[in-house]
């Protein structure tokens, strides 16, 4: 475990004035509206992961082939996706967090690369593999250059000149010696960049921090727990389910000063509504995993936050899993969509939580509109109460049999569904305005959970539970589903069973195709309306990255990173064999080693004849053939 960290490295902060990024978000929004590009990690501020490109469509996607590949030079888990700005693609890697700029007009020639020098002692305090979920792009303004923003594993936030790769500024966001690490992709809004923090399994106190794009100086920081002023909450104006949160809303729900090591970390995705000027994100689990050691609701862990983008002040909050007993982090993406809910058009926020409930809220007021299970296997709670007159309004109704607190310390509670990695982890869903449906990669996994007493030591694991995981019983036998969801009614429209969890971010397109990847390494394309499989191709390693698309020289391309790892693939990534290691994932996903191996590759696909209106008879391909010149893909087993 990490015990020391170079103080000089922690204190370093090269701050060079860049100036003039006041309207970055408007320029970024304009760039995102061009479907030929992919300028944000989630595609756009609304997190819809939808592309208007349709040259690859349900009629011709069966003819898709690899166009070119790129080895990242790094093994372990490859989460997130590349960015495309103009004719340049920006590719990131897991630790040591290399960034490549590739020339799309010249066979992917490397324009520049940034290779940070990080202390490898940060690796042991990275909970669930050495992943990184991507870089952010900030357009240039006037004489100031465009920037690529990287959040490194050691929590350094680095601004690079997007044209040259030269460092413009760097600032330290956290302290790895305390277990604080960086895994989430930053987000640029106006003249600021937002950055979260990881480390909930080390007692890290979660926060969202805004840095000035011009020089990297901190603009504000909003903690997830603690005093009102440190959380940037107004007791009278910050609302929760239509009522003010009140004074000391967090402190009143913790015993003593436990909030200081209370978790609520912010390692997921961010969304932004320019009209409301609100930024949305979720907070993670309370620390420790032993619920008996932290009585109370543990606010504001497990919470959807809506904050003013300029000041950070919280407008509204909603805690999904009060007093979490199962590690159901609330960090998954917030998707902003204008959809009908109960027959009324609403400005909605849709969130597929780890706890197995899909939530639809009014994104302006925080009103709870829908809360339904999106996997029938979910059993830890019967429902979320929707009666506004009830004292249980908005709270899940816990089933005593699956309550790890009621069953007690050192007691193994069995058959809890979902497992700690949730019905869905951070792998983002997508939304198609054409179909009105959300496409969701899910886990179909249950667990046994035994909490035990643990003491806090800075920089050491602060978990306090032993887990084992396995496929949901009395089902199709696999560990995942890919589903289509109606967020207005809370209904599954179709569901595709998968042998393993679907740990890849989805992509929906105007071509009526939805793409996703599998842990075995398959990139799949399905019909957006019916879920019928249209295409399948096995890449060299398991896919935990997010599918993206772009256009170059008049042709549409689809890109995906493959490289097994992350929580589900931690056994392979870290060489672990104890079934209870990896917080229970090693045993649950042991069979993955029969289907894939470590890797680190970007595979870019295209349809050679994008004027074709019909697909050939065959709808499946395999990387065992030489489908494209220059492809280095090969069958993995």
Steps between C-alpha positions, in 0.01 A plus 500: 500500500608857441660644815693798368478730203749751374406832659655693215279315257193564711578870526595558139274730306638666192257786449545682173236756409303411192207743532191544290288185543184681610283360223655155473171324568317678216783413261507147634124467464525618140779250433294221656208583272716397202445122485824453308681563830491347848627782718385394849544169680121446498441657159309804625408684819176301528691168519273350236777320312295542182638580155310649208728315260311242293737391222548184704146380560293193569491416128878494443661449844526129422773596251710681761869410514805622693652801324809546718632422846730663752686337788507717811813331632331446837323198645224486766154653484420747222189698599360809332543589132712717270408855401494625142548871433535593135744257345668404830413213731606513866553159662566445870624195690474354851797563731744654416234709316671559168317731259546465123394743229445308174475646149180363343605625158827308510425142609496590868857628512588623848509880501613514862492296817498599865657250741465612862747381759296375794602318816388138448415485872168655403394170343428315830255772606300479178194302607392319188783495246719776358228637273454849361171607339628758258620851429307824449539757223487878538483711180753779461396862536684783326872454550456218749540147366246217519565266789476134590433451872619178665423384854787267588494208743707702749225769485711745297274702271706588196415740216675421174519705183270301271714584197842420641456296820701752700395548861327831571426451869472227762334491841461235769138403574562257788749306709567137401661433837146527642354275231383781271537413131380622161303278262209713372495705182491878561231725348546851361224758554547870420833610647536204738581131501329269751690216662384230744694279739525123553580302815178407679656169606773696684278735699548790260261792546340558161492835322447672167757766416488773236829633364547808282593404147723805471752409767388187688418686820219359711172689454296301751472159665177338617530208742244219515491490880555738790406857594261691274759756390749231399232317300390830338143445618251764611282350775199699383551504122652160424205267451446126542174354367336842515613599850802698626779272622523697826797587717778244541323259266812283472642533852171389653521165320847394613634393837761743626757596240461189282402728211866594469576148374148442370555433131248641254769512233434635151660270247214478250376726221381861490213659305415866436183686400600835341146639528478432873875550555503190719763227516388152609692208647472220757684418820628161607477266796546604862808361670535237647307217331402381849173690559500434876800730537323808354140537627277751324410581138862603430409803287590594239654176381300307236354826374411671173633858517384799292734798542534848356775473240655835594494494879464131585202569728264204518152570362357156579611159622341156520644211700413169336635250753498647852737318737637275230559140610613350166751739331247627244699809393282770343761624251347369176428751223212747496337507154309819418207454261168668431253209508135433581445377856152385596364678193673832571812636326773546759857627510626177645813365658528120466735301723559124510631446850722224631219411742291356215245783476472729199403854601332769292499846659413852394848641444398854593330430831618152601142367513500120498288377208585129452697247707480144371718190499679451168594139575228268636764324713536802731382387845665709774207745493137458398443851364580869525207677664342754263229637733598861576294493818688204643791542742672237281465705179795435272648229724555138397320246716770262618427127527618385843635170365751690286592772750866457591452728801196323642672165458804641678878501498679176421180356354499399133186635332440287192311541174505881478416630154668695352858446610712793618600584143133577443242431233717744308834652588650811340481362143267763346165438334384685188176667390351519151266797434376302198367208702460674835674204663803471726749220427656364815794264560423303816633250750282202589699407810420423865718470808564381853617780731659468845587827678767516767646771723791695356719787622594801291863560407578762237609341173385151599184320381193596704252243373379274780316234300566170325306431179438224251318545168312272260240513220144584599324169578193367319586694185684448171824403676702798380627802690368779281226642282487782248160665523281766344319711762204737491583761765157659481322185612780304669476197272746268327417490128742224409790320663797311353668246731880492514733243656688767694413849623475763228776735619514714186343839441227497234461713186172572319497652152261652249564192289267310737795302635615459860856387570650344812794279598530186711752376754598218264604771251211515253384826347131453425247698298127454557180641354390797713133406474510124543838411651569255216874442465634644174878463543759345728880517490749373757777743586831388655399553865191547714313827454436732795531815288222712352404491134533829306459610139631773271532596136819563304528587132133424447499153660354399835711299742430321830775474762542286812780440748557141607706398800352279771505631856290723719315357798351209307834413339726577795600133537650496153637853519679459833568127492278426800369150577338516846124482428428770762768734365407801293213560745345172388538542124792257450290193576190630325679560172757220516376349172601814307852360463357236264385769257747788503840623616669827583528755222494864410372592154279744319304341214332730249229358272328621187268382223696510173200589283294747703259555213375142538137476605496134598726281707638171365362173626776451754467715812802382692874534458801369686841650553656167408485608136684777317193725472697819449845591386715610790275344765691327777195348665512133580270244657532510879443199719 
